[in-house]
Amino acid sequence: MSTNKIIEILGDQSDFLLNHTCKTIDKSLLHIPSPNTIDEIWMSSDRNTRTLNSLQTILGHGRLANTGYVSILPVDQGVEHTAGASFAPNPLYFDPGNIIKLAIEGGCNAVASTFGVLGAVARKYAHRIPFIVKINHNELLTYPTQYDQTLYGTVEEAWNMGAAAVGATIYFGSPESRRQILEVSEAFAHAHELGMATILWCYLRNGSFKKNGVDYHSAADLTGQANHLGATIQADIVKQKLPTVNGGFTELKFGKTNEKVYTELTSSHPIDLCRYQVANSYMGRIGLINSGGESKGASDLKEAVITAVINKRAGGMGLISGRKAFQKPMNQGVELLHAIQDVYLDKNITIA
């Protein structure tokens, strides 16, 4: 897809997004994804050689191979949101084999899913596309509904099925977050010992994070701190929702912050808000991938391209988009994934 086509998709937001110059945190301070990401960022870390190899396996696969950027297909929603809610729009994806086919035909760097999904087809596909095994989940069969993350298997199981990485979620801000931090920290340490990479879904979850009709679960300051905690427990990549607001600490009147976070380090521009997430991820040493969000139908392609442009220009590492791709016919899902990847392949779209 050409730059002109991307501009056409962005429509009236093209100038706002493509010509923005970030005047908050300068791009010269960032560790920007590149073909030499392993050598330039990870070689001086404590990650062992097998973990570096696993990271390179992910970075070296798919249409974005050896660019430093990633496009990942995540399909753990069968547990997280119920299989019916997730796959009823396209029952094809009740079958794990079709999930993997979408990731392969979509040119993704990797596919992230559950022990069950990936294990069901591991012998056929683990050597064809890097597996990211999601080791913990929420579930929606408990009544009344409970929001927690529970381990569904072991790191050894992920290793034995040939996974390149494990993924996990922590609901930062929830009453159970301290236990989740401990569980995931131990799992990530073991994954690194075995030579697998680690990806953390750094999500916020607390009913009090909504105030006066504003949802601060996507506030730049709160999500940025969640990223920082993810980097602290040695996630190699952090997954985060795109920030839509700011001022979570100040409006909710908890925690600690600094006025400069809001006056100098961020602005209201979405690229600047995302740049703050990148900064909290050790200035980009820990790659930031933003989530694609739910499928809304006709607007999915435009929303996906917008999110990719914001992430790339902010200094992020890529996009992890699931429902927008698998809740539609496979050819349309492939088209959407390719459109996302084309943003990262376009050399005219640069760091702001």
Kinemage of the C-alpha trace (Angstrom):
@kinemage 1
@onewidth
@group {chain A} dominant
@subgroup {mainchain}
@vectorlist {calphas} color= white
{ca met a 1} P 0.000 0.000 0.000
{ca ser a 2} L 1.428 3.351 -1.049
{ca thr a 3} L 1.842 6.461 1.067
{ca asn a 4} L -0.938 8.081 -0.948
{ca lys a 5} L -3.285 5.218 -0.078
{ca ile a 6} L -2.437 5.593 3.617
{ca ile a 7} L -3.149 9.330 3.354
{ca glu a 8} L -6.460 8.519 1.683
{ca ile a 9} L -7.425 6.134 4.493
{ca leu a 10} L -6.473 8.687 7.165
{ca gly a 11} L -8.663 11.277 5.458
{ca asp a 12} L -9.055 14.515 7.360
{ca gln a 13} L -6.614 13.266 10.037
{ca ser a 14} L -3.690 12.776 7.661
{ca asp a 15} L -2.053 16.158 8.210
{ca phe a 16} L -2.733 16.035 11.966
{ca leu a 17} L -0.983 12.674 12.295
{ca leu a 18} L 1.630 12.593 9.542
{ca asn a 19} L 3.027 16.115 9.918
{ca his a 20} L 3.083 16.378 13.686
{ca thr a 21} L 6.414 17.236 15.325
{ca cys a 22} L 6.830 16.002 18.887
{ca lys a 23} L 8.040 18.834 21.136
{ca thr a 24} L 7.714 16.972 24.412
{ca ile a 25} L 10.225 14.096 24.630
{ca asp a 26} L 12.690 14.453 21.764
{ca lys a 27} L 13.117 11.500 19.419
{ca ser a 28} L 16.900 11.643 19.892
{ca leu a 29} L 16.359 10.218 23.392
{ca leu a 30} L 14.578 7.116 22.131
{ca his a 31} L 15.794 3.638 21.245
{ca ile a 32} L 14.001 3.368 17.902
{ca pro a 33} L 13.220 -0.030 16.339
{ca ser a 34} L 15.648 -0.949 13.564
{ca pro a 35} L 17.052 -3.963 11.706
{ca asn a 36} L 19.795 -4.012 14.368
{ca thr a 37} L 17.508 -4.019 17.416
{ca ile a 38} L 19.098 -7.118 18.964
{ca asp a 39} L 22.654 -5.805 18.543
{ca glu a 40} L 21.901 -2.210 19.523
{ca ile a 41} L 19.429 -2.693 22.374
{ca trp a 42} L 19.546 -6.235 23.713
{ca met a 43} L 23.173 -7.297 23.369
{ca ser a 44} L 24.180 -5.431 26.539
{ca ser a 45} L 21.295 -6.846 28.599
{ca asp a 46} L 21.258 -9.910 30.852
{ca arg a 47} L 19.131 -11.922 28.418
{ca asn a 48} L 20.823 -15.203 27.527
{ca thr a 49} L 21.720 -16.169 23.976
{ca arg a 50} L 18.678 -18.412 23.536
{ca thr a 51} L 16.351 -15.574 24.555
{ca leu a 52} L 18.082 -13.257 22.086
{ca asn a 53} L 17.575 -15.925 19.443
{ca ser a 54} L 13.873 -16.155 20.304
{ca leu a 55} L 13.502 -12.376 20.034
{ca gln a 56} L 15.250 -12.430 16.669
{ca thr a 57} L 13.011 -15.292 15.530
{ca ile a 58} L 9.992 -13.044 16.110
{ca leu a 59} L 11.665 -9.965 14.621
{ca gly a 60} L 12.839 -11.956 11.597
{ca his a 61} L 9.469 -13.351 10.545
{ca gly a 62} L 6.621 -12.137 8.333
{ca arg a 63} L 6.242 -9.072 6.152
{ca leu a 64} L 7.993 -6.886 8.735
{ca ala a 65} L 10.983 -9.229 8.990
{ca asn a 66} L 14.218 -7.501 9.994
{ca thr a 67} L 12.707 -4.004 10.266
{ca gly a 68} L 12.620 -3.942 14.074
{ca tyr a 69} L 8.824 -3.699 13.985
{ca val a 70} L 6.251 -6.395 14.711
{ca ser a 71} L 2.691 -7.230 13.703
{ca ile a 72} L 1.206 -9.872 16.001
{ca leu a 73} L -2.152 -11.636 15.776
{ca pro a 74} L -3.564 -12.218 19.284
{ca val a 75} L -6.494 -14.607 19.687
{ca asp a 76} L -6.972 -15.312 23.391
{ca gln a 77} L -10.444 -13.738 23.395
{ca gly a 78} L -12.132 -17.146 23.443
{ca val a 79} L -11.227 -17.230 27.131
{ca glu a 80} L -11.011 -13.520 27.889
{ca his a 81} L -14.351 -12.546 26.298
{ca thr a 82} L -16.018 -16.003 25.825
{ca ala a 83} L -15.755 -18.015 22.629
{ca gly a 84} L -19.303 -17.126 21.603
{ca ala a 85} L -18.780 -13.382 21.876
{ca ser a 86} L -15.457 -13.646 20.051
{ca phe a 87} L -16.146 -16.133 17.256
{ca ala a 88} L -19.874 -15.817 16.539
{ca pro a 89} L -19.172 -13.042 13.979
{ca asn a 90} L -17.007 -15.560 12.098
{ca pro a 91} L -17.356 -19.195 13.337
{ca leu a 92} L -14.377 -20.167 11.152
{ca tyr a 93} L -12.103 -19.226 14.041
{ca phe a 94} L -13.545 -21.701 16.524
{ca asp a 95} L -10.992 -23.940 14.746
{ca pro a 96} L -7.414 -23.210 15.932
{ca gly a 97} L -6.021 -24.134 12.527
{ca asn a 98} L -7.750 -21.175 10.910
{ca ile a 99} L -6.317 -18.804 13.511
{ca ile a 100} L -2.810 -19.867 12.535
{ca lys a 101} L -3.656 -19.668 8.825
{ca leu a 102} L -4.807 -16.059 9.273
{ca ala a 103} L -1.547 -15.159 11.023
{ca ile a 104} L 0.524 -16.799 8.278
{ca glu a 105} L -1.435 -15.409 5.334
{ca gly a 106} L -1.600 -12.059 7.104
{ca gly a 107} L 2.207 -11.880 7.166
{ca cys a 108} L 2.419 -11.577 10.945
{ca asn a 109} L 5.638 -11.855 12.940
{ca ala a 110} L 3.942 -14.173 15.434
{ca val a 111} L 0.621 -15.505 16.692
{ca ala a 112} L -0.384 -15.198 20.356
{ca ser a 113} L -3.015 -17.507 21.797
{ca thr a 114} L -3.890 -19.991 24.517
{ca phe a 115} L -2.297 -23.293 25.505
{ca gly a 116} L -5.294 -25.048 23.968
{ca val a 117} L -5.327 -23.244 20.625
{ca leu a 118} L -1.589 -23.419 19.979
{ca gly a 119} L -1.177 -26.894 21.444
{ca ala a 120} L -3.902 -28.268 19.173
{ca val a 121} L -1.856 -27.489 16.041
{ca ala a 122} L 1.694 -27.176 17.369
{ca arg a 123} L 3.251 -30.039 15.396
{ca lys a 124} L 1.874 -28.645 12.149
{ca tyr a 125} L 2.629 -24.960 12.634
{ca ala a 126} L 5.179 -24.230 15.411
{ca his a 127} L 8.026 -24.297 12.892
{ca arg a 128} L 6.152 -22.110 10.390
{ca ile a 129} L 5.346 -19.084 12.552
{ca pro a 130} L 6.595 -18.076 16.030
{ca phe a 131} L 4.188 -19.039 18.820
{ca ile a 132} L 3.497 -16.752 21.790
{ca val a 133} L 1.694 -18.761 24.470
{ca lys a 134} L -0.578 -16.685 26.703
{ca ile a 135} L -0.093 -18.312 30.104
{ca asn a 136} L -2.798 -16.560 32.157
{ca his a 137} L -6.346 -15.374 31.536
{ca asn a 138} L -9.474 -13.852 32.978
{ca glu a 139} L -12.656 -15.885 32.387
{ca leu a 140} L -16.311 -14.922 32.273
{ca leu a 141} L -18.070 -18.063 33.521
{ca thr a 142} L -17.741 -17.165 37.193
{ca tyr a 143} L -20.970 -15.578 38.477
{ca pro a 144} L -21.107 -12.845 39.627
{ca thr a 145} L -18.393 -11.799 37.178
{ca gln a 146} L -14.925 -11.666 38.685
{ca tyr a 147} L -11.981 -9.883 37.086
{ca asp a 148} L -8.724 -11.682 37.793
{ca gln a 149} L -5.881 -13.336 35.890
{ca thr a 150} L -5.235 -17.009 36.568
{ca leu a 151} L -2.386 -19.196 35.324
{ca tyr a 152} L -3.685 -21.810 32.880
{ca gly a 153} L -0.506 -23.821 32.372
{ca thr a 154} L 3.235 -23.882 32.909
{ca val a 155} L 6.172 -22.244 31.207
{ca glu a 156} L 7.559 -25.734 30.502
{ca glu a 157} L 4.429 -26.585 28.492
{ca ala a 158} L 4.977 -23.498 26.337
{ca trp a 159} L 8.618 -24.441 25.838
{ca asn a 160} L 7.763 -28.035 24.942
{ca met a 161} L 5.326 -26.967 22.218
{ca gly a 162} L 8.107 -24.902 20.611
{ca ala a 163} L 7.003 -21.416 21.629
{ca ala a 164} L 9.320 -18.471 20.979
{ca ala a 165} L 7.727 -16.442 23.770
{ca val a 166} L 5.214 -16.430 26.584
{ca gly a 167} L 2.691 -13.699 27.195
{ca ala a 168} L 0.786 -12.743 30.317
{ca thr a 169} L -1.584 -10.085 31.628
{ca ile a 170} L -1.428 -8.138 34.860
{ca tyr a 171} L -4.422 -6.053 35.922
{ca phe a 172} L -2.471 -3.218 37.530
{ca gly a 173} L -4.592 -1.337 40.054
{ca ser a 174} L -6.798 -4.327 40.864
{ca pro a 175} L -6.974 -5.879 44.357
{ca glu a 176} L -5.297 -9.004 42.924
{ca ser a 177} L -2.459 -7.192 41.167
{ca arg a 178} L 0.197 -7.894 43.803
{ca arg a 179} L -0.350 -11.652 43.453
{ca gln a 180} L -0.351 -11.382 39.653
{ca ile a 181} L 2.921 -9.408 39.717
{ca leu a 182} L 4.548 -12.179 41.760
{ca glu a 183} L 3.195 -14.992 39.570
{ca val a 184} L 4.148 -13.348 36.294
{ca ser a 185} L 7.579 -12.238 37.548
{ca glu a 186} L 8.423 -15.832 38.467
{ca ala a 187} L 7.055 -17.148 35.162
{ca phe a 188} L 9.006 -14.587 33.126
{ca ala a 189} L 12.231 -15.385 34.977
{ca his a 190} L 11.764 -19.074 34.192
{ca ala a 191} L 10.899 -18.322 30.556
{ca his a 192} L 14.138 -16.378 30.193
{ca glu a 193} L 16.077 -19.256 31.757
{ca leu a 194} L 14.658 -21.548 29.079
{ca gly a 195} L 15.385 -19.023 26.341
{ca met a 196} L 11.931 -17.669 25.563
{ca ala a 197} L 11.018 -14.012 25.151
{ca thr a 198} L 8.374 -12.396 27.371
{ca ile a 199} L 5.460 -10.103 26.503
{ca leu a 200} L 3.272 -8.421 29.123
{ca trp a 201} L -0.247 -7.139 28.587
{ca cys a 202} L 0.057 -4.124 30.960
{ca tyr a 203} L -3.630 -3.470 31.530
{ca leu a 204} L -5.315 -1.411 34.233
{ca arg a 205} L -8.407 -2.636 36.052
{ca asn a 206} L -10.166 -0.745 38.832
{ca gly a 207} L -13.744 0.527 38.978
{ca ser a 208} L -12.523 3.738 40.586
{ca phe a 209} L -10.492 4.595 37.497
{ca lys a 210} L -13.697 6.014 35.983
{ca lys a 211} L -14.768 9.453 37.160
{ca asn a 212} L -17.293 12.004 35.887
{ca gly a 213} L -17.846 10.012 32.712
{ca val a 214} L -14.121 9.810 31.865
{ca asp a 215} L -12.391 6.432 31.699
{ca tyr a 216} L -8.835 6.785 32.980
{ca his a 217} L -7.948 3.158 32.213
{ca ser a 218} L -6.451 4.618 29.026
{ca ala a 219} L -4.807 7.664 30.635
{ca ala a 220} L -1.254 8.261 29.441
{ca asp a 221} L 0.147 8.743 32.936
{ca leu a 222} L -1.441 5.596 34.377
{ca thr a 223} L -0.732 3.363 31.369
{ca gly a 224} L 2.792 4.746 31.213
{ca gln a 225} L 3.389 3.688 34.819
{ca ala a 226} L 1.916 0.250 34.053
{ca asn a 227} L 4.444 -0.060 31.217
{ca his a 228} L 7.229 0.919 33.606
{ca leu a 229} L 6.171 -1.815 36.032
{ca gly a 230} L 6.089 -4.283 33.136
{ca ala a 231} L 9.629 -3.336 32.190
{ca thr a 232} L 10.606 -3.727 35.837
{ca ile a 233} L 9.651 -7.400 35.894
{ca gln a 234} L 11.678 -7.858 32.681
{ca ala a 235} L 9.053 -8.027 29.995
{ca asp a 236} L 10.886 -7.806 26.662
{ca ile a 237} L 7.827 -6.243 25.002
{ca val a 238} L 4.866 -4.510 26.639
{ca lys a 239} L 1.367 -4.417 25.195
{ca gln a 240} L -0.749 -1.395 26.048
{ca lys a 241} L -3.954 0.272 24.965
{ca leu a 242} L -3.473 3.472 23.010
{ca pro a 243} L -3.807 6.426 25.404
{ca thr a 244} L -6.884 8.569 24.870
{ca val a 245} L -6.755 10.891 27.894
{ca asn a 246} L -4.283 12.034 30.535
{ca gly a 247} L -4.295 13.169 34.151
{ca gly a 248} L -5.299 9.934 35.823
{ca phe a 249} L -3.159 10.559 38.891
{ca thr a 250} L -4.316 14.166 39.262
{ca glu a 251} L -8.015 13.665 38.551
{ca leu a 252} L -8.352 10.529 40.667
{ca lys a 253} L -6.148 12.078 43.359
{ca phe a 254} L -3.996 9.058 44.198
{ca gly a 255} L -0.417 7.893 43.760
{ca lys a 256} L 2.376 10.330 42.954
{ca thr a 257} L 3.225 12.322 39.872
{ca asn a 258} L 4.927 15.547 38.780
{ca glu a 259} L 3.465 18.626 37.100
{ca lys a 260} L 6.031 18.352 34.292
{ca val a 261} L 4.399 15.101 33.189
{ca tyr a 262} L 1.466 17.208 31.996
{ca thr a 263} L 3.138 20.510 31.084
{ca glu a 264} L 6.391 19.367 29.424
{ca leu a 265} L 6.436 15.610 28.817
{ca thr a 266} L 3.013 15.304 27.178
{ca ser a 267} L 0.468 17.318 25.235
{ca ser a 268} L -3.055 16.511 24.105
{ca his a 269} L -1.805 15.144 20.767
{ca pro a 270} L -2.206 11.330 20.544
{ca ile a 271} L 1.377 10.863 19.313
{ca asp a 272} L 2.731 12.780 22.302
{ca leu a 273} L 0.553 10.765 24.686
{ca cys a 274} L 1.863 7.531 23.140
{ca arg a 275} L 5.429 8.908 23.280
{ca tyr a 276} L 5.025 9.081 27.060
{ca gln a 277} L 4.159 5.360 27.072
{ca val a 278} L 7.332 4.687 25.068
{ca ala a 279} L 9.384 6.786 27.509
{ca asn a 280} L 8.120 4.737 30.436
{ca ser a 281} L 9.170 1.598 28.577
{ca tyr a 282} L 12.809 2.535 29.212
{ca met a 283} L 12.787 5.049 26.346
{ca gly a 284} L 11.924 2.281 23.910
{ca arg a 285} L 14.432 -0.335 25.101
{ca ile a 286} L 11.363 -2.409 25.977
{ca gly a 287} L 9.280 -2.414 22.813
{ca leu a 288} L 5.795 -0.898 23.025
{ca ile a 289} L 3.074 -2.592 21.011
{ca asn a 290} L -0.377 -1.036 21.116
{ca ser a 291} L -3.570 -3.066 20.921
{ca gly a 292} L -5.950 -2.813 17.997
{ca gly a 293} L -9.112 -2.792 20.095
{ca glu a 294} L -12.558 -4.195 19.391
{ca ser a 295} L -14.073 -4.554 15.942
{ca lys a 296} L -16.555 -1.832 15.020
{ca gly a 297} L -17.196 -2.919 11.455
{ca ala a 298} L -16.726 -0.498 8.576
{ca ser a 299} L -14.334 1.792 10.456
{ca asp a 300} L -11.894 -0.999 11.434
{ca leu a 301} L -9.389 -0.429 8.624
{ca lys a 302} L -9.131 3.317 9.243
{ca glu a 303} L -8.857 2.855 13.018
{ca ala a 304} L -6.133 0.231 12.604
{ca val a 305} L -4.086 2.450 10.285
{ca ile a 306} L -4.498 5.424 12.649
{ca thr a 307} L -3.292 3.353 15.601
{ca ala a 308} L -0.303 2.080 13.601
{ca val a 309} L 0.681 5.620 12.536
{ca ile a 310} L 0.440 6.896 16.115
{ca asn a 311} L 2.461 3.981 17.494
{ca lys a 312} L 5.182 4.209 14.852
{ca arg a 313} L 5.555 7.985 14.973
{ca ala a 314} L 5.633 7.887 18.784
{ca gly a 315} L 8.537 5.412 18.733
{ca gly a 316} L 6.604 2.205 19.355
{ca met a 317} L 7.483 -1.253 18.090
{ca gly a 318} L 4.270 -2.286 16.387
{ca leu a 319} L 0.676 -3.374 16.689
{ca ile a 320} L -1.083 -6.416 18.126
{ca ser a 321} L -4.499 -6.533 16.500
{ca gly a 322} L -6.950 -9.415 16.858
{ca arg a 323} L -10.692 -8.825 16.746
{ca lys a 324} L -10.487 -6.335 13.902
{ca ala a 325} L -8.868 -9.108 11.838
{ca phe a 326} L -10.532 -12.366 12.865
{ca gln a 327} L -14.110 -11.135 13.260
{ca lys a 328} L -14.463 -10.763 9.495
{ca pro a 329} L -13.886 -12.998 6.434
{ca met a 330} L -10.278 -14.198 6.186
{ca asn a 331} L -9.461 -12.214 3.041
{ca gln a 332} L -10.613 -9.010 4.738
{ca gly a 333} L -8.654 -9.890 7.871
{ca val a 334} L -5.532 -10.413 5.774
{ca glu a 335} L -6.131 -7.069 4.060
{ca leu a 336} L -6.375 -5.291 7.410
{ca leu a 337} L -3.203 -6.910 8.755
{ca his a 338} L -1.332 -5.963 5.577
{ca ala a 339} L -2.548 -2.364 5.882
{ca ile a 340} L -1.135 -2.178 9.408
{ca gln a 341} L 2.177 -3.608 8.250
{ca asp a 342} L 2.342 -1.211 5.306
{ca val a 343} L 2.486 1.703 7.757
{ca tyr a 344} L 5.650 0.259 9.310
{ca leu a 345} L 7.130 -0.564 5.901
{ca asp a 346} L 6.534 2.984 4.603
{ca lys a 347} L 9.781 4.939 4.939
{ca asn a 348} L 7.893 8.199 4.453
{ca ile a 349} L 6.201 7.692 7.830
{ca thr a 350} L 8.907 8.646 10.301
{ca ile a 351} L 9.390 9.172 14.026
{ca ala a 352} L 7.781 12.462 15.097
